[in-house]
Amino acid sequence: MSVSGPGEDRRERLRASRLYLVCGVPGDPPEPGRLPELLRAAVTGGVDVFQLREKRLSDDELTAVANATRALCERIGALLIVNDRPQVAVDAGADGVHVGQDDMPVEQVRELVGPEMLVGLSTHAPAEIDAVDPALVDYIGVGPVHETPTKEGRAAVGPELVRYAAANAPVPFFAIGGLDTSNVADVTAAGAERIVVLRAIAEAADPEAAARELRGLLGSGPAR
């Protein structure tokens, strides 16, 4: 009988995931104590993957937050991804790391984090999707579908790039960028089974209800 390791378990969970939340530590200045309540509500509502994206904290501070968040994610059943800082992801025992086209090259990221950790990559054009190496990258973000204040100066790609990814992406992909309940149907019609949201849950008056509504719009059951 074969026994799967942590890497394969993570990849199986990732493939089945539908709803991915990205947010930082609430508050200005950051208040780490507010994050668990938001995360519990989001996961109860249907979030499968949580990305900790926080640029205001030092590596040591972020590692402390990521450690606590990893323990919580293990209890409530969500994958934890750290944005942009592979060493923090390693030090905190996160499930993965996500990088952009202008961050550390994925070859270096994979060498640093090893074979068991998930590596995600942002893509914004067909050529970037075509260049993805499944030996290095486990999933991609495709977008921004709509203009978003979290990516100032980045032109919206619309549903056309989602269609391209649905036909050509060599790894699971998540549509991202200004998505909420009013426009999820546009990306699912273009072939997306998985989406990333930020403000639609993190800034909602009721994050659990917001997550549940979004999850309902993505269809029942795990992604294929």
Helices and strands as residue ranges (DSSP letters): H 6-16, E 19-23, G 32-34, H 35-45, E 49-52, H 59-76, E 79-83, H 86-92, E 96-99, H 106-113, E 118-123, H 126-130, E 139-142, G 149-151, H 158-168, E 173-176, H 184-189, E 195-197, H 199-202, H 207-217
